[in-house]
Amino acid sequence: MPTTLDDKARITARVPAALRDTLEQAAQLQGATLNQFVVRSAFAEAQRILERETVIRLSQWDAQRVFALLEAPPEATRALKEAAQSYRRQVRA
Protein backbone atom coordinates (compact mmCIF):
# COMPACT_ATOMS: atom_id res chain seq x y z
CA MET A 1 0.00 0.00 0.00
CA PRO A 2 1.64 3.28 -1.05
CA THR A 3 2.02 5.96 1.55
CA THR A 4 1.31 9.61 1.02
CA LEU A 5 3.54 12.43 2.15
CA ASP A 6 1.09 13.00 5.01
CA ASP A 7 1.82 9.48 6.31
CA LYS A 8 5.55 10.11 6.61
CA ALA A 9 7.53 11.83 9.34
CA ARG A 10 11.10 13.07 9.22
CA ILE A 11 13.84 11.96 11.62
CA THR A 12 17.10 13.90 11.66
CA ALA A 13 20.31 12.96 13.43
CA ARG A 14 23.66 14.71 13.62
CA VAL A 15 26.55 12.27 13.71
CA PRO A 16 30.33 12.53 13.53
CA ALA A 17 31.79 12.27 10.03
CA ALA A 18 33.48 8.94 10.82
CA LEU A 19 30.16 7.42 11.87
CA ARG A 20 28.45 8.73 8.74
CA ASP A 21 31.23 7.25 6.59
CA THR A 22 30.80 3.86 8.24
CA LEU A 23 27.03 3.97 7.78
CA GLU A 24 27.38 5.00 4.14
CA GLN A 25 29.86 2.20 3.49
CA ALA A 26 27.52 -0.38 5.04
CA ALA A 27 24.57 1.03 3.09
CA GLN A 28 26.49 0.78 -0.18
CA LEU A 29 27.39 -2.84 0.55
CA GLN A 30 23.69 -3.61 0.93
CA GLY A 31 22.71 -1.61 -2.14
CA ALA A 32 20.71 0.90 -0.13
CA THR A 33 20.78 4.62 0.36
CA LEU A 34 22.07 5.92 3.66
CA ASN A 35 18.54 6.85 4.67
CA GLN A 36 17.16 3.41 3.77
CA PHE A 37 19.96 1.68 5.64
CA VAL A 38 19.53 3.77 8.79
CA VAL A 39 15.75 3.37 8.82
CA ARG A 40 15.90 -0.40 8.20
CA SER A 41 18.58 -0.89 10.84
CA ALA A 42 16.79 1.23 13.42
CA PHE A 43 13.52 -0.55 12.71
CA ALA A 44 15.11 -4.01 13.05
CA GLU A 45 16.69 -3.02 16.36
CA ALA A 46 13.40 -1.53 17.59
CA GLN A 47 11.59 -4.78 16.77
CA ARG A 48 14.29 -6.80 18.57
CA ILE A 49 14.01 -4.63 21.68
CA LEU A 50 10.20 -4.71 21.69
CA GLU A 51 10.18 -8.49 21.37
CA ARG A 52 12.76 -8.87 24.13
CA GLU A 53 10.81 -6.60 26.47
CA THR A 54 7.28 -7.80 25.71
CA VAL A 55 7.53 -11.52 25.02
CA ILE A 56 7.79 -13.89 27.94
CA ARG A 57 9.73 -17.03 27.18
CA LEU A 58 9.22 -20.08 29.36
CA SER A 59 10.91 -23.43 29.41
CA GLN A 60 8.66 -26.37 28.62
CA TRP A 61 8.54 -27.26 32.32
CA ASP A 62 7.60 -23.68 33.31
CA ALA A 63 4.89 -23.52 30.62
CA GLN A 64 3.39 -26.81 31.81
CA ARG A 65 3.41 -25.48 35.38
CA VAL A 66 1.59 -22.29 34.33
CA PHE A 67 -1.05 -24.27 32.43
CA ALA A 68 -1.51 -26.64 35.36
CA LEU A 69 -2.06 -23.70 37.72
CA LEU A 70 -4.55 -22.15 35.32
CA GLU A 71 -6.50 -25.40 35.12
CA ALA A 72 -6.43 -26.00 38.88
CA PRO A 73 -5.57 -22.81 40.75
CA PRO A 74 -4.63 -23.15 44.41
CA GLU A 75 -7.05 -21.94 47.05
CA ALA A 76 -6.65 -18.33 48.06
CA THR A 77 -4.76 -17.89 51.31
CA ARG A 78 -6.09 -15.79 54.15
CA ALA A 79 -3.55 -13.08 53.35
CA LEU A 80 -4.68 -12.97 49.71
CA LYS A 81 -8.33 -12.73 50.71
CA GLU A 82 -7.54 -9.88 53.14
CA ALA A 83 -5.52 -8.09 50.46
CA ALA A 84 -8.43 -8.40 48.01
CA GLN A 85 -10.87 -7.01 50.60
CA SER A 86 -8.50 -4.14 51.37
CA TYR A 87 -8.19 -3.37 47.67
CA ARG A 88 -11.97 -3.35 47.21
CA ARG A 89 -12.39 -0.95 50.17
CA GLN A 90 -9.75 1.41 48.79
CA VAL A 91 -11.12 1.38 45.26
CA ARG A 92 -14.66 2.13 46.42
CA ALA A 93 -13.48 5.07 48.57
Backbone as a chain_set.jsonl record, in Angstrom:
{"seq": "MPTTLDDKARITARVPAALRDTLEQAAQLQGATLNQFVVRSAFAEAQRILERETVIRLSQWDAQRVFALLEAPPEATRALKEAAQSYRRQVRA", "coords": {"N": [[0.846, -1.18, 0.0], [0.795, 2.1, -0.993], [2.274, 4.959, 0.524], [1.296, 8.234, 1.488], [2.612, 11.594, 1.394], [1.678, 12.745, 3.695], [1.598, 10.647, 5.467], [4.133, 10.218, 6.285], [6.959, 10.865, 8.411], [9.667, 12.932, 9.42], [12.945, 12.138, 10.478], [15.793, 13.328, 11.989], [19.289, 13.233, 12.416], [22.318, 14.198, 13.895], [25.571, 13.274, 13.317], [28.962, 12.219, 13.962], [31.491, 12.642, 11.412], [33.009, 10.334, 10.866], [31.343, 8.281, 11.741], [29.174, 8.624, 10.019], [30.478, 8.009, 7.597], [31.024, 5.287, 7.98], [28.411, 4.269, 8.161], [27.47, 4.94, 5.601], [29.171, 3.363, 4.031], [28.392, 0.769, 4.805], [25.735, 0.869, 3.956], [26.067, 1.107, 1.188], [27.208, -1.388, 0.644], [25.02, -2.983, 1.008], [23.432, -2.168, -0.999], [21.753, 0.01, -0.635], [20.36, 3.263, 0.049], [21.766, 5.744, 2.236], [19.811, 6.734, 3.97], [17.784, 4.737, 3.718], [19.188, 2.53, 4.737], [19.737, 3.33, 7.4], [17.128, 3.656, 8.42], [16.044, 1.061, 8.064], [17.809, -0.425, 9.679], [17.464, 0.763, 12.205], [14.77, 0.184, 12.579], [14.782, -2.633, 12.624], [16.284, -3.067, 14.943], [14.604, -1.838, 16.815], [12.369, -3.541, 16.685], [13.561, -5.885, 17.678], [14.185, -5.118, 20.309], [11.608, -4.525, 21.303], [10.418, -7.065, 21.134], [12.058, -8.484, 22.913], [11.442, -7.197, 25.29], [8.711, -7.52, 25.605], [7.815, -10.103, 25.157], [7.318, -13.08, 26.831], [9.312, -15.707, 27.645], [9.2, -19.101, 28.278], [10.471, -22.078, 29.761], [9.812, -25.47, 28.748], [8.983, -26.943, 30.956], [8.286, -24.862, 32.762], [6.163, -23.68, 31.322], [4.304, -25.775, 31.31], [3.784, -25.886, 34.02], [2.555, -23.386, 34.471], [0.217, -23.705, 32.895], [-0.947, -25.84, 34.274], [-1.498, -24.629, 36.732], [-3.348, -22.748, 35.897], [-5.443, -24.387, 35.122], [-6.066, -25.69, 37.495], [-6.244, -23.81, 39.902], [-4.609, -22.849, 42.977], [-6.089, -22.73, 46.265], [-7.174, -19.612, 47.594], [-5.164, -17.902, 49.902], [-5.442, -16.824, 53.359], [-4.204, -14.352, 53.672], [-4.198, -13.402, 51.023], [-6.942, -13.164, 50.548], [-7.567, -11.169, 52.436], [-6.042, -9.08, 51.401], [-7.359, -8.673, 48.974], [-9.865, -7.821, 49.899], [-9.102, -5.456, 51.176], [-8.182, -4.018, 48.985], [-10.586, -3.727, 47.519], [-12.032, -2.103, 49.324], [-10.484, 0.226, 49.255], [-10.65, 0.997, 46.583], [-13.319, 1.558, 46.249], [-13.571, 3.794, 47.823]], "CA": [[0.0, 0.0, 0.0], [1.639, 3.276, -1.048], [2.023, 5.956, 1.553], [1.31, 9.61, 1.017], [3.543, 12.425, 2.151], [1.087, 12.999, 5.007], [1.824, 9.482, 6.314], [5.549, 10.112, 6.611], [7.531, 11.83, 9.341], [11.097, 13.067, 9.225], [13.838, 11.96, 11.621], [17.096, 13.9, 11.659], [20.31, 12.962, 13.425], [23.657, 14.713, 13.623], [26.55, 12.266, 13.714], [30.329, 12.53, 13.532], [31.791, 12.269, 10.026], [33.479, 8.942, 10.816], [30.163, 7.415, 11.865], [28.452, 8.726, 8.737], [31.233, 7.254, 6.595], [30.796, 3.862, 8.24], [27.028, 3.969, 7.783], [27.38, 5.0, 4.142], [29.856, 2.195, 3.487], [27.523, -0.384, 5.037], [24.567, 1.031, 3.093], [26.493, 0.777, -0.177], [27.391, -2.837, 0.553], [23.692, -3.605, 0.932], [22.707, -1.607, -2.136], [20.711, 0.896, -0.127], [20.783, 4.624, 0.355], [22.066, 5.92, 3.662], [18.541, 6.854, 4.674], [17.155, 3.408, 3.769], [19.961, 1.681, 5.643], [19.534, 3.77, 8.789], [15.748, 3.374, 8.819], [15.899, -0.396, 8.201], [18.583, -0.886, 10.838], [16.792, 1.234, 13.418], [13.521, -0.555, 12.705], [15.111, -4.007, 13.046], [16.687, -3.018, 16.357], [13.398, -1.533, 17.591], [11.589, -4.779, 16.771], [14.285, -6.805, 18.571], [14.005, -4.629, 21.684], [10.203, -4.71, 21.691], [10.181, -8.485, 21.369], [12.764, -8.871, 24.133], [10.81, -6.601, 26.465], [7.276, -7.795, 25.708], [7.529, -11.525, 25.015], [7.787, -13.894, 27.945], [9.732, -17.029, 27.182], [9.222, -20.077, 29.36], [10.911, -23.426, 29.408], [8.665, -26.37, 28.617], [8.538, -27.26, 32.316], [7.6, -23.684, 33.306], [4.891, -23.519, 30.617], [3.391, -26.807, 31.814], [3.406, -25.478, 35.379], [1.586, -22.29, 34.333], [-1.054, -24.273, 32.426], [-1.512, -26.641, 35.364], [-2.057, -23.7, 37.723], [-4.552, -22.149, 35.319], [-6.497, -25.398, 35.125], [-6.428, -26.004, 38.879], [-5.575, -22.814, 40.748], [-4.633, -23.149, 44.406], [-7.05, -21.937, 47.049], [-6.65, -18.333, 48.064], [-4.759, -17.89, 51.312], [-6.087, -15.786, 54.152], [-3.549, -13.083, 53.352], [-4.675, -12.966, 49.711], [-8.331, -12.729, 50.71], [-7.536, -9.884, 53.137], [-5.521, -8.093, 50.457], [-8.434, -8.398, 48.015], [-10.872, -7.008, 50.6], [-8.5, -4.141, 51.367], [-8.188, -3.366, 47.671], [-11.97, -3.348, 47.207], [-12.393, -0.948, 50.167], [-9.754, 1.408, 48.793], [-11.124, 1.377, 45.255], [-14.66, 2.131, 46.421], [-13.478, 5.072, 48.569]], "C": [[0.887, 1.236, 0.0], [1.276, 4.254, 0.058], [2.049, 7.338, 0.93], [2.307, 10.387, 1.842], [3.015, 12.713, 3.549], [1.341, 11.858, 5.973], [3.256, 9.39, 6.807], [5.969, 11.203, 7.586], [9.042, 11.832, 9.151], [11.823, 12.852, 10.55], [15.203, 12.478, 11.186], [18.065, 13.587, 12.779], [21.632, 13.575, 12.981], [24.65, 13.699, 14.176], [27.937, 12.709, 13.281], [30.583, 11.99, 12.119], [32.226, 10.814, 9.914], [32.312, 7.965, 10.91], [29.354, 7.444, 10.573], [29.155, 7.923, 7.651], [31.005, 5.754, 6.75], [29.402, 3.454, 7.818], [26.864, 3.975, 6.268], [28.029, 3.778, 3.5], [28.985, 0.939, 3.644], [26.297, -0.325, 4.132], [24.916, 0.649, 1.655], [26.655, -0.727, -0.351], [26.06, -3.576, 0.46], [22.866, -3.065, -0.223], [21.573, -0.692, -1.728], [21.266, 2.314, 0.001], [21.09, 4.696, 1.85], [20.773, 5.979, 4.468], [17.845, 5.501, 4.803], [17.864, 2.506, 4.767], [19.699, 2.041, 7.103], [18.129, 3.421, 9.261], [15.55, 1.87, 9.016], [16.6, -0.909, 9.451], [17.92, -0.478, 12.143], [15.503, 0.462, 13.654], [13.772, -1.984, 13.189], [15.504, -4.041, 14.519], [15.488, -2.722, 17.251], [12.529, -2.775, 17.76], [12.24, -5.768, 17.736], [14.075, -6.398, 20.03], [12.575, -4.849, 22.149], [9.894, -6.17, 21.96], [10.823, -8.924, 22.678], [12.034, -8.384, 25.374], [9.341, -6.963, 26.631], [6.916, -9.272, 25.616], [8.129, -12.277, 26.196], [8.116, -15.275, 27.406], [9.844, -17.949, 28.391], [9.826, -21.376, 28.855], [9.662, -24.293, 29.3], [8.104, -26.706, 29.997], [7.755, -26.09, 32.907], [6.239, -23.482, 32.641], [3.873, -24.542, 31.113], [2.902, -26.446, 33.21], [2.354, -24.367, 35.338], [0.233, -22.835, 33.905], [-1.727, -25.099, 33.516], [-2.147, -25.735, 36.416], [-3.302, -23.0, 37.191], [-5.726, -23.123, 35.349], [-6.975, -25.714, 36.543], [-5.721, -25.025, 39.811], [-5.641, -23.206, 42.221], [-5.671, -22.276, 45.113], [-6.377, -20.663, 47.525], [-6.306, -18.432, 49.545], [-5.509, -16.778, 52.041], [-5.506, -14.417, 53.821], [-4.024, -12.539, 52.006], [-6.105, -12.455, 49.797], [-8.394, -11.373, 51.399], [-7.041, -8.775, 52.211], [-6.596, -7.709, 49.443], [-9.511, -7.525, 48.647], [-10.357, -5.587, 50.798], [-8.514, -3.354, 50.064], [-9.589, -2.87, 47.323], [-12.408, -2.129, 48.023], [-11.728, 0.314, 49.643], [-10.268, 1.904, 47.444], [-12.494, 2.035, 45.35], [-14.6, 3.51, 47.052], [-13.319, 6.25, 47.654]], "O": [[1.675, 1.406, 0.93], [0.119, 4.356, 0.468], [2.753, 7.571, -0.052], [2.794, 9.905, 2.865], [3.794, 12.905, 4.483], [1.306, 12.066, 7.186], [3.56, 8.561, 7.665], [5.421, 12.305, 7.592], [9.619, 10.818, 8.759], [11.381, 13.317, 11.6], [15.706, 12.1, 10.128], [17.711, 13.664, 13.955], [22.009, 13.474, 11.814], [24.582, 13.313, 15.343], [28.075, 13.489, 12.338], [29.968, 11.013, 11.694], [31.85, 10.13, 8.962], [32.301, 6.939, 10.231], [28.904, 6.404, 10.092], [28.502, 7.231, 6.869], [30.817, 5.041, 5.765], [29.221, 2.412, 7.187], [26.19, 3.107, 5.713], [27.499, 3.222, 2.538], [28.864, 0.145, 2.711], [25.866, -1.349, 3.6], [24.152, -0.049, 0.988], [26.277, -1.277, -1.386], [25.988, -4.669, -0.102], [21.717, -3.468, -0.404], [20.545, -0.628, -2.403], [22.477, 2.524, 0.054], [20.715, 3.812, 2.62], [20.658, 5.35, 5.52], [17.366, 5.154, 5.883], [17.222, 1.804, 5.548], [19.469, 1.165, 7.937], [17.954, 2.941, 10.381], [14.961, 1.445, 10.009], [16.053, -1.728, 10.189], [17.825, -1.276, 13.076], [15.175, 0.124, 14.791], [13.059, -2.484, 14.059], [15.101, -4.942, 15.253], [15.369, -3.297, 18.334], [12.013, -3.034, 18.847], [11.55, -6.415, 18.522], [13.818, -7.247, 20.884], [12.35, -5.308, 23.269], [9.182, -6.486, 22.913], [10.211, -9.648, 23.463], [12.008, -9.073, 26.394], [8.775, -6.736, 27.7], [5.8, -9.649, 25.972], [9.308, -12.121, 26.512], [7.277, -15.925, 26.783], [10.491, -17.624, 29.387], [9.707, -21.724, 27.681], [8.578, -23.884, 29.718], [6.888, -26.748, 30.182], [6.687, -26.288, 33.487], [5.266, -23.149, 33.317], [2.706, -24.207, 31.314], [1.739, -26.674, 33.543], [1.377, -24.405, 36.086], [-0.792, -22.472, 34.483], [-2.949, -25.058, 33.661], [-3.221, -26.044, 36.933], [-4.214, -22.693, 37.959], [-6.867, -22.723, 35.577], [-8.159, -25.974, 36.758], [-4.718, -25.369, 40.435], [-6.612, -23.821, 42.661], [-6.069, -21.225, 44.611], [-5.182, -20.637, 47.818], [-7.072, -18.982, 50.337], [-6.125, -15.911, 51.421], [-6.242, -13.437, 53.705], [-4.229, -11.333, 51.869], [-6.445, -11.437, 49.194], [-9.182, -10.514, 51.002], [-7.563, -7.66, 52.236], [-6.724, -6.535, 49.093], [-10.014, -6.598, 48.013], [-11.1, -4.623, 50.608], [-8.823, -2.162, 50.051], [-9.76, -1.732, 46.885], [-13.068, -1.231, 47.5], [-12.361, 1.369, 49.596], [-10.311, 3.11, 47.202], [-12.789, 2.969, 44.605], [-15.5, 4.321, 46.834], [-13.227, 7.385, 48.12]]}, "num_chains": 1, "name": "protein.A"}
